[in-house]
Amino acid sequence: MRRALVLLASLGVVGIGSGNLFAQATEKAVQTDTAGMEEYVKKGLINAKWGSGQGELGLDEHADMGPKGPSCFTVAPNGDIYIGDRYNNRVVRYNKNGSYIGELHLARGKNEIAVDEDRFIYWVDGGSISKYDWKGNLYIEYQIPEGIWGKVVIEGEKLLIFRAGDNKLWQLGTTNKAFSKELQIKSERTLEFPFTAPPASKHGLFLGNDGNGNVYIEIFPGNESAWVYKYSIKGRTLARVMISPEPSYSSTGMYDVRVDKEGSIYYLFSTKQSFQILKFIKVK
């Protein structure tokens, strides 16, 4: 169990009107389920209306199996939040306080998004990753090796993809070098997660590391709630934060969880009126 955590830490992985902050944002204590663990508060960060205007996000209310809108976002190293607005073919950007900054109209991408320290944007569409500069110019388009898909995570020079279900983690290259258009597999590992809460599950969603090397894993214990577990490098459980079920407009996506380098947890969900992101912040 400890060896698995040390392995994760050694990979160095980090876990993203005008859509302003909630005007009446309130903070609420989040139960961590175990005495002595770290506590978090929850606050509203982004509340964006549906639409195609400035700061709004696209929604297809007539999609198969229910309404669909943005289903991915990321938190950049500087704290800015990038949301993949697939139905408007753009990325919408907010600062760390949840205020709208701007948008980039991009030709490709919709499934997963990541941003590196040089503000290059990686947007996944099927079997390819399109890399854009901060002005929205296409830098290069990579082909992902066949059979690989999942959550894209960038930490430093590492570009990784994690797939839940079989817990595969691939490193596909380094972001500061000119890749060939066909990405190569640099490494492949099967991760073992040290769950401590019932039911003991073999699968989870690896969210990444914070700046101190603590590991964050999201699990679903069989009900509507999701939990984010925080582990130290030595394997000690530091926090179990419940991502309380919010009233969701769709059960077919429009859900994502991310962690930033400060250890804050971000939760994307939707309502009939708007798209929202909550932020969970450690208080002690």
Order of alpha helices (4+ residues) and beta strands (2+ residues): alpha-beta-beta-beta-beta-beta-beta-beta-beta-beta-beta-beta-beta-beta-beta-beta-beta-beta-beta-beta-beta-beta
